């Protein structure tokens, strides 16, 4: 028997994205449905996130994908690993494992069983470092399968080319990209700071063809890839810029209706740049992502934003906030949409 979340069919895509974002989707088990509902397999019973806690969790008989076994079952039943992490990230045809010490001891068996039970995965790598440096790069080490770190990701009707280890990309922000694409007003001017290979810029541009988007990224490899992704998706309303946002903000001073800052470790250090680029009348909206302690959640960041607003003789207006995903047992990634009024 397996736990499933019961979701009305009209809300299925949104709920599935939220489950993936929060690392709660139980992979390897078939999704079920009836006339009114879709049932997604989930890792645990209770949810605290706003998007998911409204849905009922039910227990049902489950079926694994034909000839496949869930990652958890491989770890627990086949390899008898106790300190397992029953999840992994997929970026196109590449799976990224985060290995515990016990998993490392059985690495060869694990890689063999993983690829055997996940036919859509062509390459298996393991996480070799946390995101680091000014380009937010994550080192990975090849384990098995096709020896490549290049792949394609399909999301929201768009296709992104990516090379792991050379550029930053988070598949867990797909829900956020879709949320903002639906929220912005078509015809707006948007600045995407730390834009990477262009996923926020491209998804928003695809759904809002009359927007003018400045997609700003310092990493030359990611910038080059972003240009290729624009061409591949036939996007005409995005200007990709290879620059430091702290310097480029002056060139788009008071121009943007929206600023998006998907750099969760240090976005708040660039508030001055965002304030420079955002429209003052009418006030534009800033979207900021941040890693914060679960114990304080929004409190510290909101206080920081209030202090910044006070220095500018403004007031902080919080429009929207939510937990995006767990980063580790003590740290969570949040997003806040706000204005200085």
Rosetta blueprint (number, residue, H / E / L):
1 X L
2 X E
3 X E
4 X E
5 X E
6 X E
7 X E
8 X E
9 X H
10 X H
11 X H
12 X H
13 X H
14 X H
15 X H
16 X H
17 X H
18 X H
19 X H
20 X H
21 X H
22 X L
23 X L
24 X L
25 X E
26 X L
27 X L
28 X L
29 X E
30 X L
31 X L
32 X E
33 X E
34 X L
35 X L
36 X L
37 X E
38 X E
39 X E
40 X E
41 X E
42 X E
43 X L
44 X L
45 X L
46 X L
47 X L
48 X L
49 X L
50 X L
51 X L
52 X L
53 X L
54 X L
55 X L
56 X E
57 X E
58 X E
59 X E
60 X E
61 X L
62 X L
63 X L
64 X E
65 X L
66 X L
67 X L
68 X L
69 X L
70 X L
71 X H
72 X H
73 X H
74 X H
75 X H
76 X H
77 X H
78 X H
79 X L
80 X L
81 X L
82 X L
83 X L
84 X L
85 X L
86 X L
87 X L
88 X L
89 X E
90 X E
91 X E
92 X L
93 X L
94 X E
95 X E
96 X E
97 X E
98 X L
99 X L
100 X L
101 X H
102 X H
103 X H
104 X H
105 X H
106 X L
107 X H
108 X H
109 X H
110 X H
111 X H
112 X H
113 X H
114 X H
115 X H
116 X H
117 X H
118 X L
119 X L
120 X L
121 X L
122 X L
123 X E
124 X E
125 X E
126 X E
127 X E
128 X L
129 X L
130 X L
131 X L
132 X E
133 X L
134 X L
135 X L
136 X L
137 X E
138 X L
139 X L
140 X E
141 X E
142 X E
143 X E
144 X E
145 X E
146 X L
147 X L
148 X L
149 X L
150 X E
151 X E
152 X E
153 X E
154 X E
155 X E
156 X L
157 X L
158 X E
159 X E
160 X E
161 X E
162 X E
163 X E
164 X L
165 X L
166 X L
167 X L
168 X L
169 X L
170 X L
171 X H
172 X H
173 X H
174 X H
175 X H
176 X H
177 X H
178 X H
179 X H
180 X H
181 X H
182 X H
183 X H
184 X L
185 X L
186 X L
187 X L
188 X L
189 X E
190 X E
191 X E
192 X E
193 X E
194 X L
195 X L
196 X L
197 X L
198 X L
199 X H
200 X H
201 X H
202 X H
203 X H
204 X H
205 X H
206 X H
207 X H
208 X L
209 X L
210 X L
211 X L
212 X E
213 X E
214 X E
215 X E
216 X E
217 X E
218 X L
219 X L
220 X H
221 X H
222 X H
223 X H
224 X H
225 X H
226 X H
227 X H
228 X H
229 X H
230 X H
231 X H
232 X H
233 X L
234 X L
235 X L
236 X L
237 X L
238 X E
239 X E
240 X E
241 X E
242 X E
243 X L
244 X L
245 X H
246 X H
247 X H
248 X H
249 X H
250 X H
251 X H
252 X H
253 X L
254 X L
255 X L
256 X E
257 X L
258 X E
259 X E
260 X E
261 X E
262 X L
263 X L
264 X L
265 X L
266 X L
267 X H
268 X H
269 X H
270 X H
271 X H
272 X H
273 X H
274 X H
275 X H
276 X H
277 X H
278 X E
279 X L
280 X L
281 X L
282 X L
283 X L
284 X L
285 X E
286 X E
287 X E
288 X E
289 X E
290 X E
291 X E
292 X E
293 X E
294 X L
295 X L
296 X L
297 X L
298 X L
299 X H
300 X H
301 X H
302 X H
303 X H
304 X H
305 X H
306 X H
307 X H
308 X H
309 X H
310 X H
311 X H
312 X L
313 X L
314 X L
315 X L
316 X E
317 X E
318 X E
319 X E
320 X E
321 X E
322 X E
323 X E
324 X E
325 X E
326 X E
327 X L
328 X L
329 X L
330 X L
331 X E
332 X E
333 X E
334 X E
335 X E
336 X E
337 X E
338 X E
339 X E
340 X E
341 X L
